[in-house]
């Protein structure tokens, strides 16, 4: 691999680590808390979960907007994507606050879509790690394939029943949190190796 291309990929991974690592830990903590609540009180947790997702979407949307406007070394397409995803997340967060009942019904689909996006993001990062010969990219790819399978199953079979869906969401949240923590550790390792 040419040295210039490897240097560009290392810079890309360092930037990715700086941009996403703190958010991954926050997301993992919130999702772990929600998973525990779901297993203890599934029905009562659904309303709380709707509010939590509204908060996460609002915070993530604001973060993306700030990164889009003020992020250093952003290429024009990165700024545009950050701004677009920021606005989308803010709108979705507001919908969760203003339409909680409809939002509860949509949670299963939201989880499936989030899991699919997370799987794609994990594959992209794994490919970057593979190219730069760092990290445990094979594990990342396996985790991403598991997440994608769960997402597709949730999209194909959403009518489980409220209780079953809540337990599915609890397991999904726990796996999502575990994937966030693992991805965070991978990004920290990449940051250490590339110093």
C-alpha positions as CSV (number, residue, x, y, z in Angstrom):
1,X,0.0,0.0,0.0
2,X,1.4,3.4,-0.9
3,X,2.5,5.4,2.1
4,X,0.4,8.5,1.1
5,X,-2.8,6.4,1.0
6,X,-2.1,4.7,4.3
7,X,-1.4,8.2,5.9
8,X,-4.7,9.4,4.6
9,X,-6.6,6.4,6.0
10,X,-4.8,6.8,9.4
11,X,-5.9,10.5,9.4
12,X,-9.4,9.5,8.6
13,X,-9.5,7.0,11.4
14,X,-8.0,9.5,13.9
15,X,-10.7,12.0,12.9
16,X,-13.4,9.4,13.2
17,X,-12.2,8.5,16.7
18,X,-12.1,12.2,17.8
19,X,-15.6,12.8,16.3
20,X,-17.4,9.7,17.5
21,X,-15.7,8.2,20.6
22,X,-17.4,10.4,23.3
23,X,-20.8,10.0,21.6
24,X,-20.4,6.2,21.5
25,X,-19.9,6.1,25.3
26,X,-22.9,8.3,26.0
27,X,-25.0,6.2,23.7
28,X,-23.8,2.9,25.2
29,X,-24.6,4.2,28.8
30,X,-28.2,5.3,27.8
31,X,-28.9,2.1,25.9
32,X,-27.6,-0.1,28.7
33,X,-29.8,1.7,31.2
34,X,-32.8,1.3,28.9
35,X,-32.1,-2.4,28.4
36,X,-32.0,-3.1,32.1
37,X,-35.3,-1.1,32.6
38,X,-37.0,-3.0,29.8
39,X,-36.2,-6.4,31.4
40,X,-37.5,-5.2,34.8
41,X,-40.6,-3.4,33.6
42,X,-41.3,-3.8,29.9
43,X,-44.6,-2.0,29.5
44,X,-43.8,1.0,31.8
45,X,-40.4,1.4,30.1
46,X,-41.9,2.0,26.7
47,X,-43.0,5.5,27.4
48,X,-39.6,6.4,29.1
49,X,-37.8,4.8,26.1
50,X,-39.7,7.0,23.7
51,X,-38.5,10.1,25.7
52,X,-34.9,8.8,25.9
53,X,-34.8,8.3,22.1
54,X,-36.1,11.8,21.6
55,X,-33.3,13.1,23.8
56,X,-30.6,11.0,22.1
57,X,-31.9,12.1,18.6
58,X,-31.9,15.8,19.7
59,X,-28.4,15.6,21.2
60,X,-27.0,13.7,18.3
61,X,-28.7,16.1,15.9
62,X,-27.2,19.2,17.7
63,X,-23.8,17.5,17.8
64,X,-24.0,16.9,14.0
65,X,-25.1,20.4,13.3
66,X,-22.2,21.9,15.4
67,X,-19.7,19.5,13.8
68,X,-21.1,20.5,10.3
69,X,-20.8,24.2,11.0
70,X,-17.7,24.4,13.1
71,X,-15.8,21.1,12.5
72,X,-12.2,21.6,11.5
73,X,-10.7,19.9,8.4
74,X,-14.2,19.0,7.1
75,X,-14.5,18.4,3.4
76,X,-17.6,20.1,1.9
77,X,-19.4,16.8,1.5
78,X,-18.8,15.9,5.2
79,X,-20.2,19.3,6.3
80,X,-23.2,18.8,4.1
81,X,-23.8,15.2,5.5
82,X,-23.4,16.4,9.1
83,X,-25.9,19.2,8.5
84,X,-28.4,17.0,6.8
85,X,-28.2,14.2,9.4
86,X,-28.3,16.8,12.2
87,X,-31.5,18.3,10.9
88,X,-33.1,14.8,10.4
89,X,-32.2,13.8,13.9
90,X,-33.5,17.0,15.4
91,X,-36.8,16.6,13.5
92,X,-37.1,12.9,14.6
93,X,-36.3,13.9,18.2
94,X,-39.1,16.5,18.2
95,X,-41.5,14.0,16.8
96,X,-40.8,11.6,19.7
97,X,-41.6,14.4,22.1
98,X,-44.7,15.7,20.3
99,X,-46.2,12.4,19.2
100,X,-45.3,9.8,21.9
101,X,-48.0,7.2,21.2
102,X,-47.2,7.1,17.4
103,X,-43.5,7.1,18.2
104,X,-43.9,4.1,20.5
105,X,-45.4,2.1,17.6
106,X,-42.5,3.2,15.4
107,X,-39.8,2.2,17.8
108,X,-39.4,-1.3,16.5
109,X,-38.9,0.0,13.0
110,X,-36.5,2.8,14.3
111,X,-34.4,0.2,16.1
112,X,-34.2,-1.9,13.0
113,X,-33.1,1.1,10.9
114,X,-30.6,2.2,13.6
115,X,-29.2,-1.3,13.8
116,X,-28.8,-1.4,10.0
117,X,-27.1,2.0,9.9
118,X,-24.8,0.9,12.8
119,X,-23.9,-2.3,10.9
120,X,-23.0,-0.3,7.8
121,X,-20.9,2.1,9.9
122,X,-19.2,-0.8,11.6
123,X,-18.4,-2.4,8.2
124,X,-17.0,0.9,6.9
125,X,-14.7,1.3,10.0
126,X,-13.7,-2.3,9.8
127,X,-12.6,-1.9,6.1
128,X,-10.6,1.2,7.1
129,X,-8.9,-0.7,9.9
130,X,-8.2,-3.6,7.5
131,X,-6.6,-1.2,5.0
132,X,-4.5,0.4,7.7
133,X,-3.7,-3.0,9.2
134,X,-4.9,-2.0,12.7
135,X,-7.6,-3.2,15.0
136,X,-9.7,-6.4,15.0
137,X,-11.5,-5.8,11.8
138,X,-12.7,-9.5,11.4
139,X,-14.6,-9.2,14.7
140,X,-16.1,-5.9,13.6
141,X,-17.3,-7.5,10.4
142,X,-18.9,-10.4,12.3
143,X,-20.6,-8.1,14.7
144,X,-21.9,-5.9,11.8
145,X,-23.3,-9.0,10.1
146,X,-25.1,-10.1,13.3
147,X,-26.5,-6.5,13.7
148,X,-27.7,-6.5,10.0
149,X,-29.4,-9.9,10.5
150,X,-31.3,-8.6,13.6
151,X,-32.3,-5.5,11.7
152,X,-33.7,-7.4,8.8
153,X,-35.6,-9.8,11.0
154,X,-37.1,-6.8,12.9
155,X,-38.2,-5.2,9.6
156,X,-39.7,-8.5,8.3
157,X,-41.5,-9.6,11.5
158,X,-42.5,-6.4,13.4
159,X,-45.9,-7.8,14.8
160,X,-44.5,-9.8,17.7
161,X,-46.9,-8.4,20.3
162,X,-46.1,-5.6,22.7
163,X,-44.2,-7.6,25.3
164,X,-42.2,-9.7,22.9
165,X,-41.3,-6.5,21.0
166,X,-40.1,-4.9,24.2
167,X,-37.9,-7.8,25.1
168,X,-36.5,-7.8,21.5
169,X,-35.8,-4.1,21.9
170,X,-34.1,-4.8,25.3
171,X,-31.8,-7.3,23.7
172,X,-31.2,-5.1,20.7
173,X,-30.3,-2.2,23.0
174,X,-27.9,-4.3,25.0
175,X,-26.2,-5.5,21.8
176,X,-26.1,-2.0,20.4
177,X,-24.5,-0.7,23.7
178,X,-22.0,-3.6,23.5
179,X,-21.2,-2.7,19.9
180,X,-20.7,0.9,20.9
181,X,-18.3,0.0,23.7
182,X,-16.4,-2.3,21.5
183,X,-16.2,0.3,18.7
184,X,-15.1,2.9,21.2
185,X,-12.2,0.5,22.4
186,X,-11.2,-0.1,18.8
187,X,-11.1,3.7,18.0
188,X,-9.1,4.3,21.2
189,X,-6.7,1.6,20.1
190,X,-6.4,3.1,16.6
191,X,-5.7,6.5,18.1
192,X,-2.9,5.1,20.3
193,X,-1.3,3.1,17.5
194,X,-1.4,6.1,15.1
195,X,0.2,8.6,17.4
